[in-house]
Amino acid sequence: MSTMSDSAMRGIHSLPPELVCVLFYFVHASRSPIDRKPRVPLPVHTLTRVCTLWRDIAQRLPELWTDIRILNCRPSHPEMLDEYFTRSCNLQLDLLLDVPFDITGKQFAQFWGIILKIWSAASRWRSLCVITTAENFAYIQKNVVCRTAPRLESLQLRVSEKESSTDTQLAISFKSMSSLKSLVLHGITLENCDVSSFVDQLRRLDLCATSAAIIGQLAERFDTSLQGTQDVSRLRHLSLRATLPWLHGVTAQDLFKSYISSLTTLSLGNFHDNDFRLLCTLISTPVLEELSLNDLSRACWNIFTQVLTDQHLEFPALRTLKLSFIAGCTMHAHLALAFPSLEHLSLLHVDCSTFFSALSKPEPPILWPHLRSLAVDNADYRALCSVVEARNASGYSLTSLEIDTPPSLDTGSFQWLQNNVKAVKRNLPA
């Protein structure tokens, strides 16, 4: 991928000399007659000749200039953006702007120049990802409007985790995005947005700490677009964190449930208890393949398991269950009934003891007979050995195990796990 810098050729100059020589020999040999052995150039000339050849090749490969990453603000960047736009010959562009600090002083003019250049190419965007502070977004919000981005397929707007001094409700104006398939909004929302322009092809929606009004708008537009047909929603991946859709009233709930009926991946986290209860009653989708629950309270976990039990919910197609940062997360009997086809289980920063106890029982019925992969942290290696031994004895062996490294490594148990599980991956501590 191309990375914005003061020199367009910085990438080739930063290569190790040995790799530069190999590259030169390869390219030079490919352009020489088979019966002529190329003369080995002197090392002092190799880098210059390779760079010259690279420039010649790059001028005739516009695809090399379509991926642009801007990770800082420099005076040369607006001019270089023009150069990249020209060299890419009107091809679609993939743009990343990641400036995780407030822009002040002399850098402000540079940052604003970059923004204007990027927005001027809206008709060519294929993907746009902007990650910056709330203060920077607030200025963009006041001064930039994107009326149409007809080729944009992926839009990501993320407010960096820096503390914000602004109380402004952050929103960026995008009016029409008729090709949009993926939308990620973290700490910011869209305004003046015509969701009908992309509701028919949107496949991924990721919302965190932002307004959930767009979900209701999409659900309403989807319902309107059906017009008596049997079409199903194109939405396949939904992530909601600290963002709850408006679900009060039967109509709103029915629209939401219809819109998420074809989800294959669902991620939920950081909700209040009462809000989470209502959401749990609407997430039963027969084709869901992966469910992630993270950053939930003990009350939310109890609500989730209670809803599974009371409504006898079942996810027949679910293969992956990920649980992380859940207080009081314990094994419940109905989890086995709700996820009969489970193959991959991830337990991170949760109490694994009750899960290990249930997985270690050798007598029928065997818990999750299709389970093949287990990922855990802060786990007792000896308890893991009991799980593996019980699964092997019952004929439902684990084939993959991902574990962390505790402060005091139980070498004997770890070696036993390596000998009895086909693939063991150990995450070393940071």
Buried (B, 14 or more C-beta within 10 A) or exposed (E): EBEBBEEBEEEBEEBEEEEBBEBBBEBBEEEEEEEEEEEEBEEEEBBEBBBEBBEEEBEEEBEBBBBBBBEBBBEBBBEBBEEBBEBBEEBBBBBBBBBBBBBEEEBBEBBBBBBEBBBEBBEBBBBBBBBBBBBBBBBBBEEBEBEBBBBBBBBBBBBBEBEBEEEEEBBBBBBBBBBBBBBBBBBBBBBEBBBBBBBEBBBBBBBBEBBBBBBBBBBBBBBEEEEEEEEEBBBBBBBBBBBBBBBEEEEBBEBBBBBBBBBBBBBBBBBEEEBBBBBBBBBBBEBBBBBBBBBBBEBBBBBBBBBBBEEEBBBEBBBBBBBBBBBEBBBBEBBBEBBBBBBBBBBBBBBBEEBBBBBBEEEEEBBBBEBBBBBBBEBBBEBBBBBBBBBBEBEBBBEBBBBBEBEEEBEEBBEBBEEBBEEBEEEEEE
